[in-house]
Amino acid sequence: MMGNEQEYIELFGQNREIIDSACAALLNSKRQDAFERFKATGFPTRKDEAWRNTPIAKQFGIDYGMNLKRAEADVNAATIFHCDVPNLKSHRVYIVNDSYSQAEGYSRELPQGVILGSLNAIAASHPTLLEKYYNRLAANGDSIAQFNTMFAQDGVVLYVPRNTVVEETIQIVSLIQANVEMLLNRRILVILEENSKANILLCDHSSQEKQSLSTLVTEVFVGTGASLNIYDIEETANSNTRVATMLVDQAADSHFNHCCVTLTNGFTRNSISVALNGRGADTSINGLAIGDKTQHIDNHTLVDHNVADCTSSELYKYILDESSTGVFAGKMHIHPGAQRTVSQQTNRNLCLTTCAHMYAQPQLEIYADDVKCSHGSTVGQLDESALFYMQQRGIPADEARHLLMYAFAGEVIENIDIVPLKERLHILIEKRFRGELGKCKGCNLCK
Amino acid sequence: MENLLEIKNLHATIDGKEILKGINLTIKAGEVHAIMGPNGSGKSTLSNVLVGHPAYTVTEGEVIYKGKNLLELSPEDRSHEGLFLSFQYPVEIPGVSITNFMRAAINAKREYLKQEPMSAGDFLKLMREKRALVNLDSKLANRSVNEGFSGGEKKRNEIFQMAMLEPTLSILDETDSGLDIDALRIVAEGVNKLKRPDTSSIVITHYQRLLDYIKPDIVHVLYNGRIVMTAGPELVQELEVRGYDWIKNENQ
């Protein structure tokens, strides 16, 4: 082991009491094990297959500040966040930097028994409930997930009891707002009991000019017959590094639909790992990545078909301009006994310049003999003959390019069930292509 | 009559190979010109050069259109100035609906002409009118441009777009290829309905049958990058009977 981890190991050792003193016992109880695991491996290097094209260790090399003492951020999240989704009715909660924020004015009444709030507070008030779930999936996660467990002090919990439908979207807005280099560790825990239903919208924003790095671990439990949509929209800044890990456990006949849209970012790694543990479970994971400048966008996906009769589908698309880099690695693992699996994976990528790079690695591992699986990956450029055809009809070259890019991206957005969000994304994507994103009206984040 | 298009000694290459070797052609307002000729003679190259396809390089000569130097205009400005090409092989554009495609085209032209964008209501009305002209199914209008269209639907879609854009000079590049006799009639009737005294057409074809519907005023034979024969409509019949070999022999 070499590199930047030593500093963090020392930092953790020296500040253990400070970290613990601000947190619920449940959060603290997982730190030592995570620490041991992290110490054993350190940060991933380029020798690790899963990190070969995403050199993450050096991202941790900046002298970041961490808010271990839990100083309150001097912002009102509800007033700086105006970029809402028009016509979307939502229960909105905020994470400012890595603290849950009690912003007012947006919370509606939730159905009886639903719990939505601060991870740290709920871990203290409902220890028996959370004990069953917190860190259950992340305990076996990679070293960055362990790093997150070591330092995580707060985040958001959503708990939906059995047979309960949360009609309105749960919107979790994360904001980075600080005037120093910051390292943030966020945590989200989602528990849907049997036959319950919810939609979650994660909005990741940064107004930060200083460098920041955020780790995010999201653990998701979808109970028998339950149905969950998670839409994850990243709209941060060039100065932001995000390492997000989503771990999903699906019971029988459950539905999970995920769409991750990287609109604007700096350096991003998203890992999603879905375990289909009950018969009849269905999962759909999708992503759209739009890169330019020197942005780096990495999506790693893993779907484990552990039992028979499950279905999974996957669609990831990248549009890479200028000197941006895209990485996609998608693995579908069909375990012994997972008969009658239906699994499909598609990855399509556009490199708009000769300086843009795409690394694509679709993988299928099949250990059952009665399955229907397919995967495909392509990297290409905009269709020159289509561009000329459009120009001949009078559509200016730039406009024609935008129309083709927009059409390419549209396929991913079509999977989104929340109509106002879909409409909003169509507008944002169009603005993004025109270089107008970040100029939306009245938002302090978009100066 | 005024000259709409004047092509003078036009030479053009693709990948360094000379295809057009000195084309001279004048088209007056209101005229229909047919260009015929054997495969590989340069007919499609000529139409592509006129609309500004980037793969071709003009090495010599000039093209004056409506008194302007056509070769200096971008492909989209040539379109705005009323030049239209019905492609021999219309391109499929997945994810872009015909409606959005035409709206972008119409409004780009209006912007060029310093007009306000067309209202949604007027636009849809225009779409309906022009669709009827070529019997284009309303369901097709919501589909992606040419995606999964049959050969006949693609060609009808070309003429529909021509109707929407009301060009001054339209070039029909083998619009009859791949069409059965009914589709050919519908397409040809569409073209005839769009004809005005001030508009002109260049009809590129191998066969007489399209020219039975769209009557040319002047017929040219293009061979080996040059126009080697120009005559009245009676030439079509003669070519149908004698083929091109006698022309090839005369021009060895």
Interface residues (C-beta under 8 A of the other chain):
Chain A: D383 S385 A386 F388 Y389 M390 Q391 Q392 R393 G394 I395 P396 A397 E399 L403 L404 Y406 A407 F408 G410 E411
Chain B: V51 G52 H53 P54 S74 P75 E76 R78 S79 H80 F84 L85 F87 P90 V91 E92 I93 P94 G95 V96 N100 F101 M102 A104 A105 I106 A108 K109 Y112 S144 Q161 L165
